[in-house]
Amino acid sequence: MKNELYGKTCRLSVYEQNVLLPILIKGLEMKKGKKNAVTNKQIVQRLRGHGLKINKWYVCKLISHIRVNDLMEGLMASPKGYYISDNEREFMDYEESLLGREVAIRRVRMSIQRQRKTMFSKCTQRQTELF
């Protein structure tokens, strides 16, 4: 899983940078407002229809790259899809949503860490007691 995740979060390939990224940015610039949102699935279908090699993971990776590098301002995501917002309340709500997800992920990570330490420290203790 770690290697799979790395492929989705590492730097863009030449194809992603020079072909997919400019097309995606141009398409997203037209999606102003939640009512004009476009889903990941729609992006993939439309770009594949033009002969481009793309899948849902490429879209996520490109969206993340756009956001982290400030290539577009106001790029939001909702259950309806990706769109551009100029509404401060939407920004604040989205920030709050991201913070909630961040906290939830941290809680899960901490739980896994506790479980690992508990499980494997017992295992080590049992082995030493047997011999």
NORDA-V340858 format. One record per pair of residues at least 6 apart in sequence whose ideal C-beta (glycine too) atoms are under 6 Angstrom apart, sorted by the first residue. I is the first residue (numbers start at 1). GAP is how many residues later the second one is. If there is no record, write none. Layout:
i=I gap=GAP
i=I gap=GAP
This chain:
i=8 gap=49
i=8 gap=53
i=12 gap=53
i=20 gap=42
i=21 gap=41
i=24 gap=38
i=31 gap=7
i=31 gap=52
i=31 gap=53
i=32 gap=52
i=34 gap=49
i=36 gap=47
i=37 gap=43
i=37 gap=44
i=37 gap=46
i=38 gap=43
i=38 gap=44
i=39 gap=42
i=40 gap=16
i=40 gap=19
i=43 gap=16
i=44 gap=10
i=44 gap=12
i=47 gap=7
i=66 gap=6
i=67 gap=8
i=74 gap=10
i=74 gap=11
i=74 gap=12
i=76 gap=7
i=76 gap=9
i=76 gap=18
